[in-house]
Amino acid sequence: MSVRPTHRLVVGKALVFGAVLVLAAPGISYADTVAATVRTPGATLGPTSTFSEISTHADCGSGLISGGGIDQAVGTGSAAPGNHVNGTEPSPDGSTEYTGSTGVVGTDVTHWLGIGGSGGAVNSSFSTTPYAVCFTSSLIDHTQVVMNDLAGPTSAATVGLTVATCPSGTRLLGGGARTTPAGVGSLKPAASYPTFDNAAHDYGQKAAADGETNPDSWAAVGWNGGGGGSTNTTYAYAICSGSGIDVSGTTVTVRYTEVSGPNSADTGLTATVGCGANDGTLVSGGAAISGGSVTTTDFTGPGSGGDHLNGSYPSDSSGNPVADATTTAAYWTASTHTGGAGSTTNHSDVWALCADDGV
């Protein structure tokens, strides 16, 4: 099922103030407008064994990532719920992960990782496709990655929410989420979304709402459906403009929609939202499977332990992933899936971030 867009149509938090970024050249660079290209290498098969994961990457041939995404194939039959997103995140080289110290962990990143994990069942149709959204023109010509992490969740059917916040005076462009270890098959990110470090959004526990502008933080929610795992960790990544760049004329607009479901056992759903005519260029997006009302109440997990994400990616208006080197993507899609049990409380949430330099 695909929902068309309504437009165009325990908490951890990393705060970084006054972070220093060495620029390649002094001063401010100017461009006529924001332009972005989507790059993807296509699908990588797997995982082929239970309680494991595969990692694949999309790379910017030119420009810097503003965000990225992931899409998975699950096949049919009883094993279909076994494939789930384990991570969608920036990388310095296409293989290394930012999982060490928190704070500003990288600058001018050009690679995006898509990590697919398996639970207690696999089939030959499992695959993961990563997507990188690459700036090809923008006032923002330097970027930085902020990471924060949280130990957990370890208990069954509980969430662990952590927030990465951009340095003061910068713009949030996108973000990602990761959970480890892969051997805990019930552990996965249930949400990856833009938010604000303020009381109105309960410091990241409430997501950015449709039409809000210039969010400053990115939240990641780990969901442990079956419990267990003493070393479980949830990571949040924020892609921010580089320090020393004048972003006063740049506006990042949030587009968001929420739909009910999926609620039947072993079923999937997509939800799609797009940038409005005056919003500028799509630069990233986010996705969640939740208990609903994520922009007005603190995040709650989905109704069943096996519920998970299968995708968060740039798309057309019908929710189809875009092809490599697409320069006109204006929509973002969330792909959600239930496990082996049904629920009456699930919701699918999707965000698009749209940037305009105001020139």
C-alpha positions in Angstrom: 0.0 0.0 0.0 1.4 3.4 -0.9 0.1 6.7 0.6 0.5 9.7 -1.6 2.0 12.9 -0.1 0.0 15.8 1.2 2.6 18.3 -0.1 3.8 19.2 -3.4 1.5 18.0 -3.7 15.8 6.5 28.6 17.1 9.9 26.5 20.6 10.8 25.5 21.6 14.1 23.8 24.9 15.4 22.3 25.2 19.2 22.4 28.1 20.8 20.6 28.7 24.5 20.9 31.5 26.4 19.2 32.9 23.4 17.4 35.9 24.2 15.2 35.9 23.1 11.6 38.9 23.7 9.4 37.7 24.9 6.0 39.5 24.2 2.8 39.5 27.9 2.0 38.6 31.0 4.0 35.5 33.0 3.4 32.0 32.1 2.2 31.2 30.4 -1.1 28.1 31.4 -3.0 26.0 29.5 -5.5 22.8 30.3 -7.3 20.6 27.7 -5.6 20.6 24.4 -3.8 21.0 21.4 -6.1 21.3 17.8 -5.1 21.8 14.5 -6.9 20.9 11.0 -5.6 23.5 8.3 -6.0 23.0 4.6 -5.4 25.0 1.5 -6.4 21.9 -0.8 -6.5 21.1 -3.7 -4.3 23.4 -6.0 -2.3 22.0 -9.4 -1.5 21.7 -10.7 2.1 21.9 -11.3 4.9 22.0 -15.0 4.1 22.3 -16.3 7.7 20.2 -15.5 10.8 21.2 -12.9 13.4 23.7 -11.3 11.1 24.0 -8.1 8.9 25.4 -6.8 5.7 26.8 -3.4 5.0 26.8 -1.5 1.7 27.5 2.1 0.7 26.5 4.8 -1.7 29.1 7.5 -2.7 29.0 11.0 -3.9 31.2 11.3 -7.1 31.1 15.1 -6.5 29.7 17.2 -3.7 29.1 16.3 -0.1 26.3 14.3 1.4 23.4 16.2 2.9 21.7 12.9 3.9 21.1 9.4 2.8 18.7 6.5 2.9 18.1 2.7 2.6 15.6 0.4 0.9 15.2 -3.3 1.5 13.7 -6.3 -0.4 12.2 -8.9 1.9 10.5 -11.4 -0.5 7.4 -13.3 0.5 6.6 -16.1 2.9 7.2 -16.7 6.6 10.8 -15.4 6.5 9.8 -11.9 5.1 9.7 -10.2 8.5 13.3 -11.3 9.1 14.9 -8.5 7.1 15.1 -5.1 8.8 17.1 -1.9 8.8 20.1 -2.0 11.2 21.6 1.3 10.2 21.4 4.2 7.8 24.3 6.5 8.5 27.2 8.6 7.2 30.7 7.1 6.8 34.1 8.6 6.2 35.2 6.0 3.6 32.2 3.7 2.8 33.1 1.1 5.4 34.1 2.7 8.7 31.4 3.7 11.1 31.3 6.6 13.5 30.8 4.6 16.7 33.5 6.0 19.0 33.6 9.3 20.8 30.5 11.5 20.6 30.3 15.1 19.3 31.7 16.3 16.0 33.1 13.1 14.5 33.7 14.0 10.8 33.7 16.8 8.2 32.9 17.0 4.5 31.7 13.4 4.4 30.8 11.9 0.9 29.7 8.3 1.8 26.5 6.8 3.2 26.1 3.3 4.7 23.0 1.1 4.4 23.1 -1.8 6.9 20.6 -4.6 6.7 20.1 -7.1 9.5 18.3 -10.4 10.0 16.3 -12.0 12.8 15.5 -15.6 13.2 14.7 -16.3 9.5 16.1 -15.5 6.1 15.3 -16.0 2.5 17.2 -15.6 -0.8 15.3 -12.3 -1.7 16.8 -10.3 1.1 18.8 -7.3 -0.1 19.7 -3.7 0.9 20.1 -0.7 -1.3 21.8 2.5 0.1 21.2 6.1 -1.2 23.4 9.2 -0.8 21.9 12.6 -1.4 24.8 14.7 -2.7 25.0 18.5 -2.7 26.1 19.6 -6.2 25.4 23.3 -5.6 24.7 25.3 -2.4 25.8 28.1 -0.2 26.6 25.3 2.2 29.9 23.9 0.8 31.3 22.4 4.0 29.5 20.0 6.4 30.1 18.2 9.7 28.7 15.0 11.4 27.6 15.1 15.0 27.1 11.7 16.7 25.6 10.8 20.0 24.9 7.3 21.5 22.9 5.6 24.2 23.4 2.3 26.0 20.3 0.2 25.3 17.5 -0.6 24.9 17.9 -4.0 26.6 14.4 -4.8 27.9 11.7 -6.3 25.7 9.4 -4.0 23.8 11.2 -0.8 25.0 12.7 2.1 23.2 16.1 3.9 23.6 16.0 7.4 22.2 19.2 9.5 21.7 19.6 12.9 20.0 22.5 14.5 18.2 22.4 18.4 18.1 24.1 20.6 15.5 26.6 23.3 16.8 25.1 26.7 17.3 24.9 28.8 14.2 24.7 25.8 11.8 21.9 24.2 9.9 20.7 20.6 10.2 20.6 19.0 6.8 19.9 15.4 7.5 20.7 12.5 9.8 20.7 8.8 10.5 20.4 6.0 13.0 22.2 2.8 13.9 21.8 -0.1 16.5 24.3 -2.7 17.5 25.0 -5.6 17.9 23.6 -7.5 14.9 23.5 -10.7 16.9 20.5 -9.4 18.9 18.0 -10.1 16.1 15.1 -8.2 17.8 17.1 -5.0 18.0 16.7 -2.4 15.3 16.1 1.4 14.7 12.4 2.1 14.9 12.8 5.8 14.0 15.2 8.3 12.5 13.8 11.9 12.4 14.5 15.6 12.6 13.7 17.4 15.8 14.6 20.4 18.0 16.7 20.8 21.2 14.0 22.8 23.0 11.3 22.3 25.6 8.5 22.4 23.0 9.8 19.2 21.5 10.8 17.7 24.9 14.5 17.9 23.7 14.1 15.5 20.9 11.4 13.1 22.2 8.8 14.9 20.0 9.6 15.0 16.3 9.6 18.1 14.0 6.1 18.7 12.6 5.0 19.5 9.1 5.9 23.1 8.1 8.4 23.7 10.9 11.6 25.3 9.8 15.3 25.0 10.7 15.3 22.0 13.1 18.6 21.7 14.9 18.8 18.0 15.9 18.3 14.4 14.8 16.9 11.7 16.9 17.4 7.9 16.6 15.1 5.4 18.4 16.3 1.9 19.1 13.6 -0.8 19.5 14.3 -4.1 21.2 11.3 -6.3 20.4 12.4 -9.5 22.1 14.7 -8.3 24.9 18.2 -9.3 25.8 21.6 -8.0 24.8 23.7 -6.5 27.5 25.8 -4.4 25.1 23.0 -2.9 23.0 23.7 0.6 21.7 21.7 3.2 19.7 23.4 5.9 17.7 22.1 9.1 16.3 23.8 11.1 13.5 23.2 14.7 12.5 24.5 16.1 9.3 25.1 19.8 9.8 26.5 22.7 7.9 30.1 23.5 8.5 31.2 26.0 11.1 32.0 29.5 9.7 29.4 29.4 6.9 26.7 32.1 6.9 23.5 30.2 6.9 21.2 33.1 7.8 19.7 33.1 4.3 19.2 29.3 4.2 15.9 27.8 5.3 15.3 24.1 5.9 11.6 23.2 5.8 10.2 20.0 7.3 7.5 18.1 5.5 5.8 15.3 7.4 2.9 12.9 7.2 1.7 10.0 9.4 -0.6 7.1 8.3 -2.2 4.3 10.2 -0.6 0.8 10.0 0.7 -1.6 9.1 -1.4 -3.6 11.6 -1.8 -7.2 10.2 0.9 -9.7 10.9 3.6 -10.0 8.2 2.5 -7.0 6.1 4.2 -3.8 4.8 3.2 -0.2 4.2 4.8 2.8 2.5 4.2 6.5 3.4 5.4 9.3 1.2 5.8 13.1 1.6 7.2 15.7 -0.7 8.7 19.2 -0.8 6.3 22.0 -1.5 6.6 24.3 -4.5 8.3 27.0 -2.4 10.3 24.8 -0.1 13.4 24.4 -2.2 15.3 21.2 -2.9 14.9 17.8 -1.2 18.2 17.2 0.8 17.2 14.3 3.1 14.5 12.5 5.0 13.5 10.3 7.9 11.2 7.5 8.8 9.6 5.7 11.8 7.2 3.0 12.8 5.6 4.2 16.0 2.6 4.3 18.3 1.5 7.5 16.6 1.3 11.3 17.2 5.1 11.6 17.3 5.0 15.3 16.7 2.7 16.1 19.6 3.7 13.5 22.2 6.9 11.8 23.3 7.8 9.0 21.0 6.2 5.6 21.8 7.2 2.3 20.2 5.0 0.3 17.8 2.5 -2.2 18.9 4.4 -5.4 18.4 8.0 -6.4 19.2 8.7 -7.5 15.6 7.6 -4.3 13.9 10.5 -2.6 12.0 11.7 -0.4 9.2 12.5 -1.7 5.7 13.2 1.7 4.2 13.8 5.4 4.3 14.7 6.7 0.9 14.3 9.4 -1.8 11.4 8.5 -4.1 8.9 9.6 -6.7 5.4 10.7 -5.7 4.2 7.1 -5.7 6.9 5.9 -3.3 9.1 4.2 -5.8 12.9 4.6 -5.1 14.6 6.9 -7.5 17.4 5.7 -9.9 21.1 6.5 -9.6 22.1 10.0 -10.6 18.6 11.4 -10.2 18.7 15.2 -9.9 15.0 15.9 -9.5 13.9 13.8 -6.5 11.3 15.8 -4.5 9.8 13.1 -2.3 10.8 10.8 0.6 9.3 7.4 1.5 9.2 5.4 4.6 8.8 1.6 4.3 7.5 -0.2 7.4 6.7 -3.8 8.2 5.2 -5.9 11.0 6.7 -9.0 12.4 4.8 -12.2 13.1 2.1 -10.6 15.2 -0.5 -8.0 14.4 -1.2 -4.7 16.2 -3.9 -2.1 16.2 -1.7 0.9 17.2 1.0 1.0 14.5 1.7 4.2 12.5 4.1 4.9 9.7 5.8 8.3 9.8 7.9 10.0 7.1 9.8 13.3 6.9 11.3 15.2 4.0 13.8 18.0 4.6 13.8 20.7 1.9 16.5 23.4 1.7 16.4 26.9 0.0 19.3 29.3 -0.1 17.0 32.2 -0.6 18.8 33.3 -3.7 
